[in-house]
Amino acid sequence: MAEEKKGFFRRLVSGLTKTRQNIVSGLDSLFSGFSKIDEDFYEELEEILIMGDLGVKATYSILDDLREKVKEQHIKDPADCKQLLIDSIKEQMQIGETAYEFENQKSVVLVIGVNGVGKTTTIGKLAGKLRGEGKKVVIAAADTFRAAAGEQLKEWADRANAEFIGGQEGSDPAAVVYDAVAAAKARKADVLLCDTAGRLHNKKNLMEELKKINRVIEREYADAYRETLVVLDGTTGQNALSQAKQFAEAADITGIVLTKMDGTAKGGIVVAIQSELGIPVKYIGVGESIDDLQKFDSDDFVNALFTTEEHPEEETE
Ligand SMILES: Nc1nc2c(ncn2[C@@H]2O[C@H](COP(=O)(O)OP(=O)(O)OP(=O)(O)O)[C@@H](O)[C@H]2O)c(=O)[nH]1
């Protein structure tokens, strides 16, 4: 278990290389370049956090908290601020215990996201993870807007050895979910993963579609635990934050999956998303292969971001 956690942290650190270089190299020169903690110091820190995509709101809260800590503890040397800053970022992201109950009981997971964010890949990875734990998984291709999306999803379902239920292009997504629920019941599945639409330019249709799907699940599969995950592309920075806000208006989101965290210098967006929206980031994608989906832990994330080792051998605690 400890070995597993170590490997996991190492992968997280290497996945976050670009984000880490972006934020931490700036901070290192700030901490070593300033001889005292003055307004210029705070101004530069503000700029680094904003450029790192932590978002304006989270940045200001972190700065306020840091100023207070510096004052209370009579800190004079900028270098002594580093740990305080790490603590402030961690505190900013605290939104209570993140629950993964759907993994351990009969459940339906609706996965929402606009095209190209990594929705299909995420469902495939999640299916692979659950199958690895011996769970029975059914995947429903209820995003019937694009036939190619269904084909891709089927490939992932085959790879993960999960049951696949699809529909014709343009068919009713709720009908696909209906069929998938029937299949899940017949096979006594543990988790039903539903790929659903994410056409944000037509929020009213999206809301109607999700409502219809929800009605089918409530009627046909009332005893299943419900989870609604929004998939966001981490490389899109602030745009991901605004997508999350819009989806939160259209559905009861229970968690967020942030993908492509390995390919971006904008990983700081996870701080903005979690602290501004109060919706837990449950998983992050740090690569394209089936085991590149990790449960998100904000303390591990901040530790990985600030680690100075390229290949850490140590666990975080
Ligand atoms: N590096 C990296 N690439 C990812 C990750 N997740 C997804 N991708 C890649 O992003 C691209 C889009 O992923 P898809 O899963 O097809 O995205 P989608 O949201 O289903 O898009 P549509 O099929 O167009 O609806 C693919 O090339 C994936 O391999 C990740 O965590 N890291």
Ligand as a Chemical Component Dictionary entry (heavy atoms), coordinates in Angstrom:
data_LIG
# 
_chem_comp.id                   LIG 
_chem_comp.type                 NON-POLYMER 
_chem_comp.pdbx_formal_charge   0 
_chem_comp.three_letter_code    LIG 
# 
loop_
_chem_comp_atom.comp_id 
_chem_comp_atom.atom_id 
_chem_comp_atom.alt_atom_id 
_chem_comp_atom.type_symbol 
_chem_comp_atom.charge 
_chem_comp_atom.model_Cartn_x 
_chem_comp_atom.model_Cartn_y 
_chem_comp_atom.model_Cartn_z 
_chem_comp_atom.pdbx_ordinal 
LIG N1  N1  N 0 -2.237  14.036 -22.045 1  
LIG C1  C1  C 0 -3.498  13.705 -21.769 2  
LIG N2  N2  N 0 -4.370  13.556 -22.774 3  
LIG C2  C2  C 0 -5.646  13.219 -22.476 4  
LIG C3  C3  C 0 -6.083  13.037 -21.135 5  
LIG N3  N3  N 0 -7.397  12.737 -21.181 6  
LIG C4  C4  C 0 -7.754  12.722 -22.486 7  
LIG N4  N4  N 0 -6.703  13.004 -23.278 8  
LIG C5  C5  C 0 -6.659  13.090 -24.753 9  
LIG O1  O1  O 0 -7.542  14.109 -25.184 10 
LIG C6  C6  C 0 -8.099  13.801 -26.447 11 
LIG C7  C7  C 0 -9.620  13.936 -26.380 12 
LIG O2  O2  O 0 -10.097 12.948 -25.495 13 
LIG P1  P1  P 0 -11.530 12.266 -25.671 14 
LIG O3  O3  O 0 -11.687 11.344 -24.526 15 
LIG O4  O4  O 0 -11.719 11.722 -27.030 16 
LIG O5  O5  O 0 -12.457 13.523 -25.480 17 
LIG P2  P2  P 0 -14.025 13.651 -25.479 18 
LIG O6  O6  O 0 -14.355 14.682 -24.492 19 
LIG O7  O7  O 0 -14.663 12.334 -25.331 20 
LIG O8  O8  O 0 -14.260 14.222 -26.899 21 
LIG P3  P3  P 0 -15.376 13.832 -27.974 22 
LIG O9  O9  O 0 -15.145 12.379 -28.290 23 
LIG O10 O10 O 0 -15.042 14.748 -29.103 24 
LIG O11 O11 O 0 -16.674 14.131 -27.303 25 
LIG C8  C8  C 0 -7.621  12.399 -26.776 26 
LIG O12 O12 O 0 -6.525  12.498 -27.674 27 
LIG C9  C9  C 0 -7.157  11.843 -25.433 28 
LIG O13 O13 O 0 -6.155  10.879 -25.567 29 
LIG C10 C10 C 0 -5.121  13.242 -20.064 30 
LIG O14 O14 O 0 -5.404  13.145 -18.863 31 
LIG N5  N5  N 0 -3.853  13.572 -20.462 32 
# 
loop_
_chem_comp_bond.comp_id 
_chem_comp_bond.atom_id_1 
_chem_comp_bond.atom_id_2 
_chem_comp_bond.value_order 
_chem_comp_bond.pdbx_ordinal 
LIG N1  C1  SING 1  
LIG C1  N2  DOUB 2  
LIG C1  N5  SING 3  
LIG N2  C2  SING 4  
LIG C2  C3  DOUB 5  
LIG C2  N4  SING 6  
LIG C3  N3  SING 7  
LIG C3  C10 SING 8  
LIG N3  C4  DOUB 9  
LIG C4  N4  SING 10 
LIG N4  C5  SING 11 
LIG C5  O1  SING 12 
LIG C5  C9  SING 13 
LIG O1  C6  SING 14 
LIG C6  C7  SING 15 
LIG C6  C8  SING 16 
LIG C7  O2  SING 17 
LIG O2  P1  SING 18 
LIG P1  O3  DOUB 19 
LIG P1  O4  SING 20 
LIG P1  O5  SING 21 
LIG O5  P2  SING 22 
LIG P2  O6  DOUB 23 
LIG P2  O7  SING 24 
LIG P2  O8  SING 25 
LIG O8  P3  SING 26 
LIG P3  O9  DOUB 27 
LIG P3  O10 SING 28 
LIG P3  O11 SING 29 
LIG C8  O12 SING 30 
LIG C8  C9  SING 31 
LIG C9  O13 SING 32 
LIG C10 O14 DOUB 33 
LIG C10 N5  SING 34 
# 
